[in-house]
Amino acid sequence: VQLQASGGGLVQPGGSLRLSCAHSRFILDYYAIGWFRQTPGKEREGVACISSSDGSAYYVDSVKGRFTISRDDAKNTVYLQMNSLKPADTAVYYCARGGPGCSPHEYDYWGQGTQVTVSS
């Protein structure tokens, strides 16, 4: 089981980034794939998670209306489109497999993180 996160970088406030999580086909035997983020000294939090069965999505309140999670099963990839980025979104972002909810403890396979920095 492998997950590979990419797409992070430095962006100005108000800008956009799209994160990608490439995964192996075995990932399909799961409840959900989620995006999580963590900053130093803080617990990892669930940002957005998407169900494998019906594609329904969950978003943490702080990103609703700005972030969109989607999946392309033909490409074995899950995306996180992040718009209207704020400095508070600065974190290392991880993708993971698990579920059915969007709490980090429900996820067992994790990719490496990708750094997102929102700064002018």
Rosetta blueprint (number, residue, H / E / L):
1 V L
2 Q L
3 L E
4 Q E
5 A E
6 S E
7 G L
8 G L
9 G E
10 L E
11 V E
12 Q L
13 P L
14 G L
15 G L
16 S L
17 L E
18 R E
19 L E
20 S E
21 C E
22 A E
23 H E
24 S L
25 R H
26 F H
27 I H
28 L H
29 D L
30 Y L
31 Y L
32 A E
33 I E
34 G E
35 W E
36 F E
37 R E
38 Q E
39 T L
40 P L
41 G L
42 K L
43 E L
44 R L
45 E E
46 G E
47 V E
48 A E
49 C E
50 I E
51 S E
52 S L
53 S L
54 D L
55 G L
56 S L
57 A E
58 Y E
59 Y E
60 V L
61 D H
62 S H
63 V H
64 K L
65 G L
66 R L
67 F E
68 T E
69 I E
70 S E
71 R E
72 D E
73 D L
74 A L
75 K L
76 N L
77 T E
78 V E
79 Y E
80 L E
81 Q E
82 M E
83 N L
84 S L
85 L L
86 K L
87 P H
88 A H
89 D H
90 T L
91 A E
92 V E
93 Y E
94 Y E
95 C E
96 A E
97 R E
98 G E
99 G L
100 P L
101 G L
102 C L
103 S L
104 P H
105 H H
106 E H
107 Y E
108 D E
109 Y E
110 W E
111 G L
112 Q L
113 G L
114 T E
115 Q E
116 V E
117 T E
118 V E
119 S L
120 S L
